[in-house]
Amino acid sequence: MSAARAVADASALQGDQARREGVRRHLRGSSLLLVGRLASLAINLGVQVLTVRYLARADYGMFAWALVAIAGATQLVLLGLDTTVSRFVAIYHERGDQARVSGAIALSLGGIGLASLLLVGAAFAGRAALPGLLGAEPGAVSLLLVMIAMAPLQALDSILHALYGVFGRAGSIMLRRYLVGPGLKLACVLAVMACGGGTFALALAYAVSLAAGVGIYGLLLVQILRRDAALASSSPRRLVLPAREMFGFAASLLTAELVFLFYGSFITLILQYFHGANEVAGFQAARPFAKLNDVVLATFVHLFVPALARFHARGDREGIESLHGQTCVWITLLSFPLFAVTFGMADPIALWLLGSQYADVGGLLAWMSVGFFAHAALGANSHALRVLGYVRTAVAADLLAVVAALAIAFALIPTLGQVGAAATLALVLGVRGGIHLAALAWRGGLNPVHGHGPVYAVVAAATLLLWLTRPFTAGSLLASAAVSALAIGVVLAFAHRRLALRETFPEIARLPFVGRLLG
């Protein structure tokens, strides 16, 4: 009897250690991806600043509108297949079902190919009607048609990135997606500017650099798949296409895609329709800086979805709770420094980086930063609902968010212009995040605050400090930087002991001063 109990205890201990290692590996991998993504964002923001300063405000407004329309078209082409393939390939690979792994990959690529053909064909067939339909200048529509190939390329890039999250290493993703692609874009844009090219040349530079990056990324992923012993041994004759499962799950994501389309594209399209390219230029010039607050969430999701799917496939409830709670608190804490800078220093950033013609967008940046940070801090609950099987609840939550978003947009944007667009974005992001948090707590019993309440309380207090001091520091770069640094220091100093930072990243203890601080 005692021997059997000892075996059971040993088995439970082994399972607990495996669970901890799984969560630790996810956090380490996601944090490494975050480093790469921040490097990518630095390069992309450099391209953004160069483009904004290079073009006249009206020209940049048309260029930015075309990019936003391409981003919306990408979501239509993708149809949620990136999240779908990440979930199902991880589950099939965990079960050793290599025939379905290959089938899932083939289905996702085929779906994107078909949707891309329909999109490009429809765009060129209806090009004469697009200016009136979209309320855009003919020049902006011409730019859109020049860059239309970017939509399928960006969709393919998202699929490749999802597969890297299942099969690849975090270091591979960081190098190949976050450094090579943005580096190619920067080189192409600098070449156009050196030659004195205009908006159409910049549009071609964006498309060419994206095509080159996706090509390199795809070839390197093929090498990773060939090195996977299980995939290499599977026969093409055993290919199984899980169409019903995958497309059924992807269909449940359509409502989520509507929300993403709304705050990613529709707000700008509505602003263009009612107010024109000049207002779009101000809104879109500030938006990429505010979106920095979403980068941690977007980065962690790529490894969070397959990791959560594996725990769900094993029926490991403790692993699910641990992974969800720790991921949410890490996302909040790693997002806070970005929020403190983009909110607390919004006005000096706008004037310093974008120039005097965009001096009016500091308030827009602050508004949007609040929305993106709230969205990140509330966690990856939309993805968690679907991975854990609460698909109908997720769909209902998304539909409710879309209805709220439409009401907010048409109440604010026609009358307030770019200010209304920024407020709409902030409110939509906050409402959507709150709805999904409540839905996951109701259906799945998961609450990210559980066990981490003091950390969230300190984050809330530091956010209040930034809010109260912003009216007094908005005109001074030095004063706003000091308050932002104080808020960041307080949050990180309080939280580092509660996050097992030394356990997750033991190598940082060897760094001078940092190891002593965290001791």
VOGU-3710 file (C-alpha; in Angstrom, 3 decimals, decimal comma):
1> msaaravada> 0,000/0,000/0,000  2,780/2,413/0,960  4,712/1,501/-2,195  1,678/2,284/-4,383  1,194/5,570/-2,587  4,844/6,447/-3,085  4,516/5,741/-6,799  1,398/7,939/-6,983  3,156/10,759/-5,112  6,156/10,499/-7,403
11> salqgdqarr> 3,890/10,596/-10,441  2,064/13,660/-9,126  5,380/15,384/-8,409  6,615/14,597/-11,893  3,403/15,975/-13,397  3,707/19,153/-11,338  7,313/19,635/-12,425  6,346/19,081/-16,073  3,523/21,596/-15,715  5,837/24,201/-14,192
21> egvrrhlrgs> 8,410/23,610/-16,895  5,748/23,981/-19,591  4,605/27,339/-18,204  8,223/28,464/-17,696  9,154/27,498/-21,255  6,147/29,435/-22,589  7,061/32,559/-20,609  10,720/32,403/-21,622  9,886/31,830/-25,266  7,266/34,580/-25,321
31> slllvgrlas> 9,618/37,025/-23,613  12,343/36,259/-26,152  9,819/36,876/-28,924  8,942/40,160/-27,231  12,564/41,295/-27,430  12,570/40,512/-31,139  9,211/42,155/-31,681  10,332/45,309/-29,911  13,375/45,425/-32,191  11,020/44,962/-35,151
41> lainlgvqvl> 8,766/47,737/-33,877  11,723/50,062/-33,457  12,626/49,525/-37,111  9,003/49,831/-38,271  8,474/52,986/-36,228  11,632/54,363/-37,790  10,097/53,671/-41,207  6,865/55,316/-39,996  8,634/58,471/-38,843  10,641/58,683/-42,060
51> tvrylarady> 7,488/58,259/-44,148  5,488/60,833/-42,164  8,255/63,411/-42,419  8,985/62,645/-46,087  5,430/63,076/-47,374  3,132/66,070/-47,145  0,318/65,581/-44,640  -2,376/65,094/-47,310  -0,194/62,633/-49,241  0,567/60,704/-46,068
61> gmfawalvai> -3,154/60,621/-45,288  -3,862/58,863/-48,600  -0,910/56,506/-48,147  -1,969/55,635/-44,590  -5,565/55,083/-45,718  -4,382/52,609/-48,364  -2,316/50,710/-45,765  -5,324/50,530/-43,450  -7,515/49,214/-46,260  -4,850/46,574/-47,008
71> agatqlvllg> -4,824/45,578/-43,328  -8,603/45,113/-43,453  -8,318/43,079/-46,653  -5,699/40,911/-44,950  -8,160/40,049/-42,186  -10,747/39,096/-44,818  -8,257/36,844/-46,595  -7,007/35,295/-43,376  -10,464/34,525/-41,926  -8,995/33,505/-38,582
81> ldttvsrfva> -6,935/30,687/-40,100  -3,769/31,738/-38,255  -5,339/31,092/-34,836  -7,112/28,019/-36,219  -3,999/26,374/-37,619  -2,045/27,168/-34,450  -4,678/25,451/-32,287  -5,291/22,355/-34,404  -1,729/21,680/-35,475  -0,602/21,873/-31,827
91> iyhergdqar> -3,348/19,442/-30,757  -2,713/16,989/-33,616  1,034/17,121/-33,072  0,569/16,512/-29,340  -1,523/13,426/-30,182  0,977/12,203/-32,761  -1,568/12,479/-35,605  0,831/13,554/-38,330  -1,638/12,922/-41,169  -3,924/15,619/-39,756
101> vsgaialslg> -0,995/17,929/-39,021  -0,092/17,952/-42,720  -3,757/18,208/-43,710  -4,345/21,207/-41,448  -1,375/23,043/-42,959  -2,557/22,243/-46,505  -6,091/23,465/-45,739  -4,917/26,771/-44,302  -2,677/27,520/-47,287  -5,387/26,498/-49,758
111> giglaslllv> -7,994/28,652/-48,008  -5,758/31,714/-48,158  -4,970/31,087/-51,819  -8,638/30,904/-52,809  -9,624/33,972/-50,748  -6,715/35,941/-52,235  -7,805/35,217/-55,801  -11,338/36,378/-55,025  -10,123/39,561/-53,306  -7,666/40,665/-55,997
121> gaafagraal> -10,105/39,845/-58,797  -12,928/41,794/-57,150  -10,671/44,812/-56,463  -9,580/45,204/-60,073  -12,992/44,382/-61,506  -14,654/47,118/-59,412  -11,816/49,677/-59,415  -13,905/52,344/-61,160  -16,540/52,295/-58,397  -14,142/52,198/-55,427
131> pgllgaepga> -13,610/55,986/-54,957  -17,331/56,643/-54,601  -17,969/53,492/-52,582  -15,185/54,110/-50,071  -15,360/57,915/-50,025  -11,664/58,180/-50,886  -9,641/60,269/-53,304  -8,822/58,583/-56,662  -5,126/58,822/-55,800  -5,678/56,861/-52,596
141> vslllvmiam> -7,566/54,152/-54,472  -4,733/53,927/-57,024  -2,295/53,392/-54,155  -4,576/50,685/-52,794  -4,495/48,805/-56,101  -0,693/49,082/-56,255  -0,411/47,482/-52,789  -3,257/44,938/-53,104  -0,785/42,044/-53,284  0,256/42,869/-49,720
151> aplqaldsil> -3,012/41,447/-48,364  -2,377/37,785/-49,330  1,310/38,173/-48,477  0,512/39,438/-44,980  -2,026/36,625/-44,520  0,587/34,055/-45,542  3,069/35,662/-43,162  0,578/35,238/-40,298  0,108/31,542/-41,134  3,858/30,998/-41,234
161> halygvfgra> 4,240/32,786/-37,905  1,546/30,591/-36,340  3,368/27,463/-37,545  6,655/28,765/-36,180  4,920/29,027/-32,807  4,143/25,285/-32,963  7,312/23,863/-34,534  9,982/26,522/-34,411  12,165/27,963/-31,729  11,594/31,393/-30,304
171> gsimlrrylv> 15,067/32,468/-31,434  14,247/31,462/-34,997  11,034/33,503/-34,978  12,790/36,495/-33,470  15,564/36,546/-36,074  13,641/35,625/-39,198  10,385/37,523/-38,774  11,206/40,387/-36,484  14,581/41,412/-37,863  14,899/40,266/-41,480
181> gpglklacvl> 11,481/41,511/-42,682  11,576/44,983/-41,082  15,211/45,371/-42,146  14,241/44,728/-45,775  11,416/47,300/-45,517  13,754/49,939/-44,075  16,302/49,328/-46,824  13,676/49,609/-49,592  12,152/52,796/-48,137  15,567/54,432/-47,734
191> avmacgggtf> 16,371/53,539/-51,345  13,143/55,197/-52,561  13,790/58,324/-50,505  17,381/58,536/-51,749  16,066/58,454/-55,337  13,392/61,077/-54,597  10,457/58,717/-55,282  6,878/59,586/-54,399  3,962/57,770/-52,799  3,660/55,150/-55,560
201> alalayavsl> 7,343/54,270/-55,295  6,940/53,923/-51,509  3,939/51,658/-52,049  5,994/49,406/-54,334  8,835/49,389/-51,798  6,471/48,193/-49,056  5,100/45,404/-51,288  8,503/44,222/-52,565  10,071/44,114/-49,100  7,109/42,143/-47,734
211> aagvgiygll> 7,318/39,602/-50,575  11,049/39,094/-49,981  10,573/38,655/-46,230  7,749/36,130/-46,620  9,808/34,166/-49,147  12,763/33,881/-46,772  10,491/33,081/-43,815  8,698/30,339/-45,748  11,871/28,637/-46,967  13,310/28,530/-43,472
221> lvqilrrdaa> 10,075/27,092/-42,067  10,218/24,287/-44,629  13,649/23,387/-43,261  12,260/23,258/-39,715  9,395/20,993/-40,799  11,808/18,647/-42,565  13,835/18,326/-39,371  10,714/17,259/-37,440  11,168/13,492/-37,291  7,468/12,689/-37,005
231> lasssprrlv> 6,510/14,882/-39,966  9,386/13,631/-42,081  8,265/10,032/-41,593  4,605/10,668/-42,482  3,457/9,608/-45,934  1,524/11,972/-48,251  -0,923/9,117/-48,828  -2,002/9,392/-45,204  -2,891/13,070/-45,561  -6,150/13,755/-43,723
241> lparemfgfa> -7,945/17,059/-44,279  -9,791/18,052/-41,067  -11,941/20,510/-43,008  -15,065/20,282/-40,865  -13,203/20,833/-37,607  -10,975/23,625/-38,854  -13,461/25,606/-40,901  -16,077/25,214/-38,178  -13,640/26,691/-35,673  -12,566/29,386/-38,155
251> aslltaelvf> -16,221/30,324/-38,703  -16,505/30,978/-34,977  -13,668/33,476/-35,345  -15,526/35,581/-37,909  -17,105/37,695/-35,200  -13,688/38,275/-33,647  -12,386/39,252/-37,077  -15,221/41,791/-37,321  -14,007/43,401/-34,109  -10,399/43,442/-35,329
261> lfygsfitli> -11,549/44,887/-38,644  -13,481/47,558/-36,793  -10,699/48,964/-34,662  -7,992/48,101/-37,191  -9,621/49,496/-40,335  -13,261/50,581/-40,081  -12,584/53,507/-37,743  -10,124/54,965/-40,248  -12,453/54,273/-43,177  -15,320/56,051/-41,383
271> lqyfhganev> -13,018/58,968/-40,562  -11,951/59,219/-44,221  -15,553/59,109/-45,397  -16,681/61,993/-43,178  -13,549/64,141/-42,838  -10,920/63,350/-45,514  -7,215/62,582/-45,765  -5,935/65,364/-43,487  -7,779/63,992/-40,440  -6,770/60,441/-41,365
281> agfqaarpfa> -3,128/61,554/-41,454  -3,226/62,811/-37,852  -5,036/59,745/-36,548  -2,818/57,255/-38,383  0,407/59,105/-37,551  -0,257/58,615/-33,817  -1,840/55,152/-33,952  1,344/53,027/-34,447  2,882/54,549/-31,318  -0,254/53,832/-29,273
291> klndvvlatf> -0,334/50,286/-30,653  2,992/49,637/-28,932  0,870/48,892/-25,861  -0,621/45,899/-27,681  2,695/44,368/-28,738  3,200/42,222/-25,628  -0,280/40,702/-25,907  0,138/40,052/-29,625  3,539/38,452/-29,032  2,528/36,216/-26,125
301> vhlfvpalar> -0,583/34,976/-27,956  1,469/33,189/-30,606  2,911/30,777/-28,035  -0,012/31,021/-25,589  -2,524/29,445/-28,008  -0,547/26,241/-28,751  0,587/25,954/-25,108  -2,994/26,288/-23,834  -4,182/23,830/-26,495  -1,642/21,252/-25,276
311> fhargdregi> -2,756/21,613/-21,628  -6,382/21,373/-22,770  -5,637/18,225/-24,798  -4,131/16,632/-21,669  -7,071/17,671/-19,475  -4,654/19,497/-17,144  -6,832/22,022/-15,297  -4,040/23,200/-12,997  -1,795/23,789/-15,982  -4,508/25,824/-17,713
321> eslhgqtcvw> -5,066/28,018/-14,654  -1,349/28,556/-14,080  -0,616/29,330/-17,726  -3,542/31,743/-18,051  -2,922/33,622/-14,801  0,816/34,025/-15,223  0,514/34,969/-18,891  -2,019/37,709/-18,077  0,056/39,261/-15,311  3,247/39,137/-17,383
331> itllsfplfa> 1,460/40,806/-20,302  0,209/43,571/-17,979  3,587/44,236/-16,407  5,579/44,145/-19,626  3,019/46,432/-21,298  3,041/49,018/-18,517  6,405/50,658/-19,365  5,211/51,140/-22,940  1,978/52,662/-21,654  3,807/54,961/-19,239
341> vtfgmadpia> 5,865/56,356/-22,122  3,165/56,627/-24,798  0,562/58,080/-22,408  2,655/60,110/-19,984  4,898/61,531/-22,739  2,341/61,668/-25,563  2,623/65,378/-26,420  6,441/65,616/-26,470  6,652/62,383/-28,492  4,244/63,681/-31,135
351> lwllgsqyad> 6,087/66,986/-31,516  9,604/65,546/-31,369  9,153/62,556/-33,683  6,450/63,628/-36,122  7,212/67,315/-36,497  5,305/70,558/-36,029  2,613/69,701/-38,613  1,504/66,884/-36,265  1,723/68,844/-33,003  -2,034/68,379/-32,559
361> vggllawmsv> -1,933/64,579/-32,244  -0,506/64,255/-28,707  -3,986/64,016/-27,207  -4,959/61,400/-29,796  -1,915/59,322/-28,827  -2,816/59,518/-25,130  -6,425/58,442/-25,747  -5,441/55,484/-27,909  -2,696/54,401/-25,500  -5,290/54,019/-22,741
371> gffahaalga> -7,396/51,795/-24,967  -4,577/49,548/-26,129  -3,162/49,157/-22,616  -6,577/48,274/-21,187  -7,008/45,705/-23,957  -3,623/44,150/-23,162  -4,074/44,199/-19,383  -7,420/42,409/-19,627  -5,617/39,441/-21,206  -5,873/36,999/-24,109
381> nshalrvlgy> -9,351/35,924/-23,066  -10,884/35,853/-26,539  -8,335/33,248/-27,625  -8,690/31,317/-24,367  -12,483/31,030/-24,782  -12,114/29,408/-28,197  -9,182/27,147/-27,357  -11,033/25,811/-24,300  -14,139/25,081/-26,372  -16,455/27,941/-25,319
391> vrtavaadll> -16,967/28,940/-28,932  -20,600/30,070/-28,742  -19,851/32,265/-25,751  -16,947/33,862/-27,620  -19,144/34,516/-30,658  -21,852/36,111/-28,517  -19,276/38,300/-26,755  -17,841/39,436/-30,095  -21,271/40,280/-31,494  -22,036/42,350/-28,408
401> avvaalaiaf> -18,695/44,168/-28,818  -19,428/44,894/-32,512  -22,840/46,390/-31,699  -21,299/48,586/-29,005  -18,482/49,613/-31,367  -20,843/50,700/-34,136  -22,913/52,766/-31,733  -19,815/54,498/-30,316  -18,266/55,169/-33,745  -21,283/56,781/-35,356
411> aliptlgqvg> -21,935/58,827/-32,228  -18,414/60,294/-32,061  -16,553/60,258/-35,394  -18,910/62,306/-37,669  -18,978/65,215/-35,226  -15,558/65,060/-33,522  -13,317/63,914/-36,373  -9,901/62,570/-35,398  -10,570/63,177/-31,694  -13,756/61,126/-31,960
421> aaatlalvlg> -11,856/58,393/-33,812  -9,233/58,196/-31,049  -11,906/58,101/-28,333  -13,833/55,447/-30,276  -10,747/53,252/-30,548  -10,039/53,520/-26,824  -13,629/52,764/-25,806  -14,018/49,856/-28,237  -10,813/48,190/-27,024  -11,780/48,576/-23,382
431> vrggihlaal> -15,355/47,348/-23,887  -14,241/44,304/-25,882  -11,608/43,333/-23,317  -14,062/43,646/-20,438  -16,723/41,562/-22,177  -14,317/38,700/-22,881  -12,886/38,789/-19,365  -16,368/38,459/-17,881  -17,294/35,686/-20,333  -14,203/33,603/-19,520
441> awrgglnpvh> -14,710/34,028/-15,776  -18,337/32,899/-16,168  -17,788/29,889/-18,431  -14,262/28,772/-17,607  -13,867/29,972/-14,038  -10,573/31,664/-14,984  -9,759/34,969/-13,341  -6,343/36,532/-14,042  -6,570/38,696/-10,930  -6,756/35,625/-8,666
451> ghgpvyavva> -3,417/35,315/-6,887  -2,065/38,508/-8,467  -4,419/41,129/-6,989  -1,705/43,287/-5,347  0,235/43,518/-8,626  -2,831/44,756/-10,505  -3,572/47,215/-7,671  -0,112/48,771/-7,969  -0,499/49,015/-11,764  -3,845/50,788/-11,259
461> aatlllwltr> -2,305/53,220/-8,754  0,593/54,029/-11,096  -1,858/54,583/-13,962  -3,832/57,014/-11,790  -0,593/58,874/-11,020  0,129/59,283/-14,738  -3,437/60,445/-15,378  -3,422/63,078/-12,634  -0,008/64,519/-13,484  -0,366/64,576/-17,279
471> pftagsllas> -2,047/68,036/-17,488  0,923/69,552/-15,601  3,738/67,750/-17,474  2,370/67,616/-21,048  4,450/70,576/-22,217  7,778/69,367/-20,813  9,728/66,375/-22,115  11,876/66,236/-18,975  9,008/66,446/-16,478  6,830/63,889/-18,300
481> aavsalaigv> 9,818/61,528/-18,639  10,529/61,809/-14,893  6,937/60,956/-13,905  6,801/58,068/-16,369  10,114/56,679/-15,063  8,844/56,938/-11,472  5,653/55,030/-12,321  7,583/52,293/-14,146  10,082/51,930/-11,304  7,372/51,596/-8,654
491> vlafahrrla> 5,488/48,916/-10,600  8,520/46,786/-11,458  10,076/47,112/-7,994  6,869/45,859/-6,392  6,160/43,081/-8,869  9,491/41,378/-9,483  9,418/39,251/-6,321  5,901/38,019/-7,054  6,650/36,776/-10,576  9,492/34,335/-9,913
501> lretfpeiar> 11,639/36,365/-12,289  14,842/34,662/-11,183  13,275/31,221/-11,713  12,049/32,044/-15,187  15,235/33,839/-16,247  18,053/32,541/-13,998  20,712/34,058/-16,261  19,731/37,610/-15,282  21,021/36,968/-11,747  24,518/36,974/-13,232
511> lpfvgrllg> 24,163/40,478/-14,649  25,870/43,300/-12,708  23,509/45,376/-10,550  20,412/43,620/-11,978  21,077/40,412/-10,050  21,674/42,364/-6,856  18,472/44,383/-7,386  16,413/41,215/-7,857  18,067/39,399/-4,981
//
